[in-house]
């Protein structure tokens, strides 16, 4: 009888541990974005605004639904020209130059269909004095490194998965001529000459010109241990050359940082939480279990101990996954 109760408890706990993974599904509409975004400050001679429309079950998502206005007169639209790019985004060029020291509002009046009622983006940004277009970008530096747990996207049925990974944070220190354009530049990380794009979940919507960690910053990683074969594997072990590149929408400006040499490996560097175990017990056997909740698995162990049953010895850690 005790064994039957134990097996029933196992079934319910395992189902609970995996319910979040099974429930993952994409949104009805992927959100839209404007750049510059809310609270941004840009030179008044900004060549163009950038708009990424919502996608999915959207009703009438087109430039006619976008309103540019001064914050002091939101009911008076300012004319602009919209040009669609190959990636589906738009450059919005005001018909009259923007005025320094003015707050502007950009609103997308498109609506997400399917009954969700989600509206398009709306931002308010400020203009500053005009500035020369940047001719340099700045210095790229490594600012952190550790081995530990990391949430990454997965194609294995759950939106994200926890893996054990070597993580290297990088950050751009802008050059003086690029600083006024910080909120207008669109940043891109290149690793060994190829664009590096990562996300915490397959449902993440990353704003234009940003990485999964923000604007002018990024996180590189190498998977050291994972129980999810469908999880994003990151970069290969070994040395890599990293640069950050930036473009300015509506112009031909392209500037690039210095090359930064980064080496990714899974060896411990002696820092707390950097021993590859992810801070968990059992040598990291539970790290990266898709959709797992540590409380459920700990409760299972407690239940087994209370019922006087021995765990089967066949449970084992998977070998480290490397790309």
C-alpha positions, 0 to 999 in steps of 0.5 A: 500500500505504501508503495502504491501511495509513493508511486501515485505521489511520484506521478503527480509531482512529475506532472506538476514539475513539467506542467510549465514546459508543456504549457508554453506557447507563442503569443497571439501577437509579437510586440512592436517597438520604436527606436528611440524608445521611451525616455531616450534622448537623441540629437535633433538631427536624428536621420530617421526613427525606426518602427518594428510593427507588431506581427501575428494576429494584427489588424491593419498594421501599417504606417498610416496607423503611426502618429508622430506628435509633440508631447505638448500637442499630441492631437496634432500629427507631424507628417513623415515619410515611411520606407519599409526595409527588407526585414519588415521594419520601417524608417520614419523620416519627419518632413520637418527637422525635429526641434532641439529641447522638445519632447515627442510622442510616437504611437502605433494605433494598430491592434492585436486581433484574436480578442486580446485587445493589445495595442501597438507601442507608444513612446516619448523621447526627448531631443537635444542639440544637433551633433555630428554623426559618429565616426568611431564607436568606442572600446569593447571590454570583458566585464564579467565571467562565471560558470553557473546556471543560465536560462536559454531558449529551447526547442524542446517543448518549453520556452526556456531551459536552465543550463550550466554555462560559462558566461562572459559579459561584454560592455561597450564604452562609447567614444566621445563622438558616439555618446550623444547618439547612444539612444539612437544607435543600433548595436550588433555583436559579431563573434568571429565575423558572424552575428551573435543573437541569443535569448532567454526564451523562444517567446522573447521579443528583443527591441531593435538595436539591442541584445538579450542583455540590453543596448551596448552590452551582451552576454556570450556563453558556452553550455557546459552541462544540460539535460535538454538536448534541444536547448540553445548551445551557445558558442563553441569552446575555445578562443573567439574574436568579438566586436560590436558594430553599430548603425544609425537608422536613416544614414550610411553610418557604420562604426565598429569597436576594437576586436576583443579576444574571449576564450570560453571553457568550462574550467572553474576559476575558483569563484563562488558558484563557479565550480560547474555545479550551479549551486545545486546539490548532487554534483549538478544532476538537476541542472537544466532539467526542462521545466523542473522546479527544485521544490518538487524534486526535493519534496520527492526525496523527502517523501521517499525518505519518509516512506522508507523507500530507497531511490533507484541507483540508475539515476545519473548525470548526463555528460557535459554538452558542448557545441 
